[in-house]
Amino acid sequence: MTDLAVATAPAPEADAELSRAATDQILRRLGVVTGTGAMIVMVLELPAVLVQPLDLSSWPEVHLIAAYLMFGALAIVSARGPVESIRRTAAAAAVCYLAATLATPLVYSVVHIGSFASWPYRGLAVGVLAAGLAWSRRTAAGYGALLAVGTSVANALVVPDSSVWALFGDITRGIGVAALFLWCAVYARAAAERVDREAVRQRARAAAVAATSAREREGARFAALIHDAVLSTLLEASRAQQSSSVLRNQAARTLEQLELSRTAPEIDHLDAAATIDFLREAVHDVAPEVAVQVSSRQAADLRLPLEAAQVLGAALAEAVRNSVRHADVAGHTVRRGVSVTIATGGIRVVLSDDGAGFDPARVPVDRMGIAGSILGRMRALAGGAAFVESAPGTGTVVTLVWGS
């Protein structure tokens, strides 16, 4: 049996991308949303920073920009950069925001104009979202708790009239907000990872089904080849009283078919002219005297897959062989002919004879000639179909059809 054709396996890099497609997409979208949202928050906080009376010092502005600068980079990397850089950039943004939070008491002595809380406390969510993108759930949860406590303490040190109870309330609210936003980021990542795992399993199942189907098609093709070529040649040899040129040609053709079946074809499609030559050769290998007539619609463009051409040729050859073998009537010269009609995207092949004919309903189902080598072969071909019309004494018409 010939080796099964194996599809080119995807490169390891491409396979890795497929196995992380949903995860990478979620990382990109969360990164863009987090980075863009943080930049909007920075713009909204800037007026409150500018009105603080600190002897015209530029430190508050530097403090604010340093905290949010990496979030701008996160939005850019998430939108255009490599996926593997998103988590590193998110980690840098989370660290910068935590550092700015801890430095808040050093920059502000007191916040007393235009604000009831320090901006790191109000922007807690963006730092937590960055941590959710950058690290594992446990690490991100630890960061969220640390940031909630840090922003609350820093806020208590710079906002006047703070108390222990107010600090406790701020920490509680901060942890709640951090948990909410962290849950959103972690859940989105976990859902994407589940989608990727299921996609990998589905691709593995599809590959297994495709391999099984390929083995079944190969087995059916080889069985038909054995029947059409090998067994037919051996049968003719057993009946022949002496060697003949017809028998020698059939044996040579059988060996050629067996050899061709061991190697993969170099082309994958036949045009109209090549298809006609191929079918005419398939007919003349069996019965050189049978005429093949061709009609083609104007400007018809046919691209027949090589597999379809092989199936059509084999089914047609078997139909001609059956006609030569079984249609003769004593005292009557049987006329046979093959007509090929080509249209854009399709082809129809008809073999007709005016011989003995038969009753298709009475043909045993285990007979390979009609059931397997003609009807079964064409029905197994994508876009293919076959019809056999016959009755005793009225001849036989075999129609093979393929459409893209």
N, C-alpha and C positions, 0 to 999 in steps of 0.2 A: 504494500500500500504506500502511496506517496506520502511524503512528509506534509503535515498540515502547514498552511501558510500562517505565519505568526506576524501579527501587526507590530510595527515598531513601537517599542516601549518608550514612554516619556522619559526624558532626562531626569536625574535625581532632583535638579533644581526645579524643574517644572512640576514634578510630583509633589515636592514640598510646598510649592505655591498653591497647588490644588487642595492639599490637605489643610491649609490655613486660610482659605479664601474668605470665609465669613469672619473669622477672627481678625484678619488684617483689615477688612472693610469696617468693622466696628471700631477698631483702634483709630483708623483714619477719621471716621466721622466724629467720634468722641474727642479726638485731639483737636479737630477744627473747631468744634463747638466750644470746648474748654478754653482754647487759646483765644478765640474771637471774643467769647464772653468776658474773659479776664481783661482784654484790652478795652472793652466797653466800660467795665467797672473802673479801670484806671482813669479813663477820661471823665467819668462821673465824679470820681473822688478828687480830681485835681483842683477844682475850685475851692473845696474845703481845705485843701493843703495850702493853697496860695494865700488864704486870708489869715493864716496863723501869724501873729506878730512875734517874729523871732529875730528881730534886728536885721531884717533883709537877708538872713542866711539862706543859702541854696540847698542846705542839707535835707529839708523835707522833700523837695522835689527829687533830689538824687535818691533818697530813701524810697520814694514811691516808684520811680522808674526802675530801680534795681530789683524791686520785688516783682515787677510785672514784665520785665524785658524778655525773660525766657518764655513767657506765655505767647508773646508774638512770634518767637522762633518756633514754638510748638505748633501754632496754627499753620505756619508756612511749611514746616517739615511734614505735617500730617496731610496737607493738601498736595504737595509736589515731591516730597523727599522719599527716600527708601523707608520701607516699613520698619526695618530693624532699628532705625534712628528715633522712632516716635517715643518708645519707652524711655530711652536715655534722655531725650529732651524733656519729657514729662518729669523724670526724676530730678533733673537739674532745676526745673521750674518749681517743683515742690520744695526742694532744699532752699532755693533763694527766697521763697515766700516765708518759710519758717525762720530763716536767718533775719529777714526784715522784721518779722514779728518780735523776735527776741531783742532786736536793736531799737525798737520803738521807744522805750523809756530813755535811751541815750540821745535820741533826736528831739523828742518833745519833753519839755518840763511839765507842761499842762496843756490840755485841749480845752479851750474855753470860748471859742468863737465858731459859730456855724455848725456845730456838731455835738451830738450827745454821746458819741463813742468814737474810738480810734478806728481808722480805716482798716487795719489788719483784722480787727474783730468783725467788721461788717463784711469783709471779703473772704471769710473763712472757707466758703464752699469751693472756691476755685482752687485753693491749695489742696483740699481733700480730693477733688476730682483728678487733679494731676497725680496725686499719690495712687489713686485707684487705677490709673492707666499704667503707672510705672512699675508697681510692685505686686507681690502676692497679697492675698486677702489679709493674712495675719500682719504682714509688715505695713500694709496700708492702714489697717485698723489701729495699729500702734501709733503710726504717724498721725492719724486723725485725732486720737485721744491727746497726744502731745500737743498738737496744734490748737485744739480746743482749750486746753489748760493754758498754753502760752499766750494765746490772744486774749484770754480773759484776764490773766494776771497783768499783762502789759497794759491792757485797757484800764484796769483798776489803778495802776500807778500813774497814769497820765490824765484820767478824768477826775475832776474834783468831786468831793462828797461821796466817794466810794466807801462801801462798808463790807464787812465779811459776808453778810447775808446777800448783798448785791453780787459779790464775787462768786459765791456759791451758785446763785441763780444764773450768772453768766456762764459758768462752767457747765452747768446742767444743760442750758440751752445750746451751748456750743457743741457739746457731745451729741446732743440730739440731732442738730443740723448736720454735723459731720457724719453720723451714722446714716442719715437719710440719703445724702448725696453719695456716700461711699457705697451704699447698697445698690443704688442705681448703676454706678459704674461697674461694680463687681458682677451684678446680675447680667448686665449686657454682655460683658466678656464671657461669662460662663455659658450663656445661651448660644453665643457664636461658636464657642468651642464644642458644644454639643452638636450643633449643626454640622461642623466640620467632621466630627467623629462619625456621625451618621452618613455623611456624604462618602467618606472613605469606605464604610461598610457597604453602601449601596454600589459603589464602583467595583468593589471586590466581588459582590454577588453578580453584577452585570458581566464582569469578565469571566466568571465561572460559567454562567449561562451561555455566553458567546462561545467559549471554548467547547462546551458540550455540543452546542448546535453545529459548530464547525466540524467536530468529529463525526457527528451524524451525517452531515452533508457529504463529507469525504467518504464515509462508508457507503452511502447510497451511490455516489458517483463511481466509486471503484466497482461496486457490484454491477452497475449498469455497464461499465466498460468491460468487465469480465464476460457478461452475457452477450453484448453487442459484438465484441471483437474476438475474444479468445474462444468462447464456446461456439460461436458461429463458424469460426475458422476450423475448429476441430470437427464440427459436425459435417461441414463440406468436405473435409479431408476424408472422413470415414465413409462418405457416400461416393466419393470419386473413385472410378476404376483405375485411373492413371493420373499422373501429374499433368496439370494444365496451367496455361499462363494466367488464367483468372484466379485459380487457387493460389498460385505463387504470389500474385500481386496482393491478394487479400491477406496472405500470411505476412508479407512484408509490411503492409499497412498496419496490421495488428501489432507487429513488433515496434513500428514507429510510434504508434499511439501509446504503447506501454512506456516507451522511452521518454516521450514528451510529458507523460503524466508525472514523471519523477522530478522534473525541473519546473521552476516558476516561470511564467511567461515574462518576456521583456516589455510587452506593451499591455495596456489595460483597456483600450478601446479600438474598435474598428469603424472606419467610415463606410459609406454606402458601397463604394466600389470594392473595398476589401471584404465586406460582408458577402457580396454577391459571389466573388471568387471563392470565398471560404465555403459557402453553401453548395456552389456548383461542384467543387472538388469533393465534398462529402457525398453528393449524389453519385458522381461518376466513379468514385472508389467502389461503390456497390454495383451500379449498373451503368456503364458508360453510354449505353444507347438512350437513356432517359433524357429528354430535352428539358432544359430549365429556361423558362421565360420570365423576363423581368419587366416590371412597370414601376415607374417612379413618378410621384407628383412633382410638379414643377418647383424648383428651388427647395426640394426636400433636403433636410440636413439631419443625417442619422449619425449618432455616436453610440454604437452598440458595445456595451461592456464585454470584455473578452470572455468572462464566465458565461454570459448570456449567449454569445456566439457559439461557444463550445456546446452548451446545452441544446441550442437549436440545431446545430449540425449533427449532434449525436442522435437526437430524436428523429430528425429527418432521415438520416441514414438507416435507422432502425425501421422506420415506416417503409422506405423503399425496399429494404431487405425482406420485410414481411410480405410486401406485394409481389416481389419476384418469387418468393418461396411458396406462397399460398394462393395467389390469385389466378394462376393459369387454368384455363378451361380447355378440355380436349376439343380439337377442331376449331378453335377460335384464337385468333391472335390478339392478345391483350394489349391495349394501348395505355400507356402511362405518361404522365407529364407532371412537371413541377412548375408552379407559378409563384413568383416572389413579388410582393407589392411593398414598396418602401414609402413611408411618409415621414414627416418631421417628428422625431421622437418615437417612432414605432415601425414595426415590420410584421407582415403577415406572409406565411409560407403555406402553400396548399399542394398536397400530393393527391392526385386522383387517378384512378384506373377503372376500366370497365370489365373487370374480371369477375371471379366467382362470387365475391362478397361473402359476408358472414353475419351472424347475429351477435352484436357486441354484448348483449345481456347474457349470452351463454358462454362467454369466455371465462374460464376459471380465474378467480382473484389472485391466485398464486403464480399466474403466468407473467413472467417478467416482460415479455415482448411489448404488450400494449399497456398493461397496468403500470409497470415500473419504468420501462425504457422510454415510453412516449408520454402517457398521461401523467404519471407520478413525477417524472423528471421535469416536465414543464410546469406543473403546479407548484413544485418546490422552488422554482425560479421566481425571484421578485419581479412582478410585472408580467409573468408568463402565464399562458393558458393553452390548452390543447383540446381538440374535439375530434371524435371519430364518428363518422356517419357511414353506415353500411347496412346492407340487407342481402340475404342470399340471392344471387343472380343479378344484382343491380350494381355491382362494383363497390368501390370504397373511396371515401374522401377523408383525408386526414388534414386538419387545419391546425397550424401552430402560430401563435400570436405572442408578440412581446411589445410592451409599451413602457416608456421610461416613467 
